[in-house]
Amino acid sequence: MPQPNDETLPAAVRRVMWRLMPFLFFMYVIAFLDRVNIGFAKEEFQAHAGISEAAYALGAGLFFIGYALFEVPSNLIMQRVGARWWMCRIMVTWGLISAAMALVDSEGVFYLLRFLLGVAEAGFFPGVILFITHWVPHAYRARCNALFYLGIPLASVLGGPLSGLLLELDGTAGILGWQWMFAVEGLIACVVGVWAFFYLDNKPADARWLSQPQRDALQSAVDLEAERKREHSPHRLLTSLVDPRVLYFSLVYFLIQCAVYGMTFYLPTQVSAAVGSKVGLAVGLVTAIPWTVALLANLAVSSGADRVSQQRKRFVAAACACAGSVGIAASAYFSSPVLAICGLAVAAAGYISVQPVFWTFPAAYLTGTAAAAGIGLINSLGNLGGFVAPVAKNWVEETFSSDSAGLYMLSACGLAAAALFLLSSRLPTPAARSTAHPATEEAR
């Protein structure tokens, strides 16, 4: 392995960032867009397909039931067969199912396709988080996670106008606008899935686009880090699934996802009400504003997070979660469209920025099969927040006869996550400390 002053490893990491991260976040753009594009089609989709408000909330959340059930098995299969085959399979099948949403004509078909979409996409996100641990040492991981997470704001920055434009094709060739949106965006995923098979390599040793010294440096660094983590973390499948730290991380991520998806599924509708226009290209462009702010905040926060110790990262994560909560509460409180959009921008920035930092915690602790299972479990249980949030938001608003009540509930979820981040100091990650970058040690 290279000595600490050897530039081979940093150069290899930079090469990985330029080669893999743009493609991975492009994949996530498509994944996130296919997951939440029903938010753009909500009103027209409900009207033409006969979907009630309660059925919409349930269908939006059913995605996460299928996702949760198949998350761990999917990640274990990827650990065995490699990212090239499995990422290709995931993207092609979810693209076909997403395109089939254009055929929805009843609540039953809507429920079925949303559930199957979750089954098809299960394993994508934790698979990429696991994939990054195979390529990048811990000291650089928050930045890599952040580059991947650019997919969420970018999906909305680009996807909002794209979805709005496709909706305005309403009637072209006898096809409704929401049908155009589902069909086109789903088929894009299929094309990128095939591309992924030819573009990705399973591990540094396979990467012909790296020099031999760079391949050796990366593989040695990652292997050494994995060996050190085995001394402090579970490395068996069943042990990792019942490990208290894994369950703790799952709860934190659940609360974050409640806030994120509760906001995301209804953001276009909120913007539409604020600007007084139906969902289309104009609303899509305005919706892109909060996500543009989130994109910039994500890069700034992750860069700073990699310069502090793993223990201090909890303060960064808690601050982001608090900012998101304040922003979403402000969007509910202010009647001014400008102030409401500003609140949504702060909310998006906080909730998007907290997630790359969050994933440094389980990634610093788990390795091998335990990492595949543990990261899959955390993501699957956490993403149940995407099922709970729309249903709970709808119930709270009906109970209190207030549209704002649901947003305040989502804000409370973010504050609870912030509190758990601060309490995570009781969950030491010795592997992270033993493999930290020299700059990180000095920061302590």
Secondary structure by P-SEA (a helix, b strand, c coil): ccccccaaaaaaaaaaaaccaaaaaaaaaaaaaaaccccccaaaaaaaacccaaaaaaaaaaaaaaaaacaaaaaaaaaaccaaaaaaaaaaaaaaaaaaccccccaaaaaaaaaaaaaaacaaaaaaaaaaaacccccccaaaaaaaaaaaaaaaaaaaaaaaaaaaccccccccaaaaaaaaaaaaaaaaaaaaaacccccccccccccaaaaaaaaaaaaaaaaaaaacccccaaaaaacaaaaaaaaaaaaaaaaaaaaaacaaaaaaaaacccccaaaaaaaaaaaaaaaaaaaaaaaaaaaccccaaaaaaaaaaaaaaaaaaaaaccccaaaaaaaaaaaaaaaaaaaaaaaaaaaacccaaaaaaaaaaaaaaaacccccaaaaaaaaaaaacccaaaaaaaaaaaaaaaaaaaaccccccaaaaaaccaaaaaac
